[in-house]
Amino acid sequence: MKNSMEIKFKAIAENVSFARNVVAAFIMPLNPSLNEISDIKTAVSEAVTNVIVHAYPKEEKGLVTIKVNTKDNFVEISVIDNGVGIQDIERALTPFYTSKPDEERSGMGFTVMESFMDKLEVKNNKNDGLIVVMSKNLSEAVGM
Amino acid sequence: MQIKSRIVNKTLYILLSGELDEYTAPKVRDDLDRLMETEKGFVQIVMDLSELTFMDSLGVGVMIGRYKKMKQLDKPIFISNPSRVAERIFKMSGLYDIMPKII
């Protein structure tokens, strides 16, 4: 069965918990295992935190869009912003690379997304901003 | 996020309860730093993460920041009871090389 949803919210730290919990709630009908839920919540948290920290350097924060598509046990999550994008995506994906080392940031966000999901794709949006698409097959799901 | 602490046998035990993320991290950093500055008579720290219900890679930065401060005072920090997610992130980051895990 196919299902989909889309939410849009302000890119501020208060909303990180909201974002990961909404996505977790949406995939509940697929009966994911507890481990799969926490993997997905962690990956969503990383992606949304990246938007908050990097996408909108100006005072006025823009929006984050999250789209989730599911088909049977397959979950695809897109995290989209209209911010500054990333000039060198390859470097940004390098483990431990951070553009803000003075803020106690570990530079592990993309590495965590990559290892907690099955697949990760990062690309600059045509007009502006970044699109992060990550997907996971819920192989531990208990079924309907 | 809640932080509780007690000193037993010159060890400062710190219990972190709740969710550690971009929103809660600034206060956690401040509270931990204040605690480590005001508490006296301890030679090492054990971070008990048994009640940490959520953590992402931000937790690594928070831990390394505290490690650097305590290293100046020659006081080691140990990690105790990490969740499955915290364990994976700490292993990936190599954090256990500087803050070993204890049971």
Contacts between the chains, C-beta under 8 A, distances in Angstrom:
chain1	res1	chain2	res2	distance
A	13	B	21	7.7
A	13	B	22	4.5
A	13	B	23	4.0
A	14	B	23	5.6
A	16	B	21	5.1
A	16	B	22	5.0
A	16	B	23	5.6
A	17	B	19	6.3
A	17	B	21	6.4
A	17	B	23	6.5
A	17	B	54	7.8
A	20	B	54	7.8
A	35	B	84	6.6
A	38	B	54	7.9
A	38	B	83	7.6
A	38	B	84	7.0
A	38	B	85	5.2
A	39	B	85	7.3
A	41	B	54	6.8
A	42	B	54	7.8
A	42	B	55	7.9
A	42	B	56	5.2
A	42	B	85	5.3
A	42	B	89	7.8
A	45	B	21	5.8
A	45	B	22	7.8
A	45	B	54	7.5
A	45	B	56	4.4
A	46	B	56	5.4
A	46	B	57	6.2
A	49	B	21	7.0
A	49	B	22	4.5
A	49	B	56	6.8
A	49	B	58	6.8
A	52	B	22	6.0
A	53	B	22	7.2
A	95	B	92	7.8
A	96	B	93	7.9
A	103	B	61	7.5
A	104	B	29	7.4
A	104	B	61	3.8
A	104	B	62	6.6
A	104	B	64	6.7
A	104	B	65	4.3
A	105	B	58	7.8
A	105	B	61	5.2
A	106	B	57	5.2
A	106	B	58	7.6
A	106	B	60	4.0
A	106	B	61	4.8
A	106	B	64	7.1
A	106	B	93	5.9
A	108	B	57	4.0
A	108	B	60	6.2
A	108	B	89	7.0
A	108	B	92	6.7
A	108	B	93	5.8
A	109	B	56	7.9
A	109	B	57	5.6
A	111	B	57	7.7
A	111	B	92	6.4
A	112	B	56	6.6
A	112	B	57	4.9
A	112	B	89	6.1
A	112	B	92	7.2
A	115	B	88	7.3
A	115	B	92	6.7
A	116	B	85	7.8
A	116	B	88	7.7
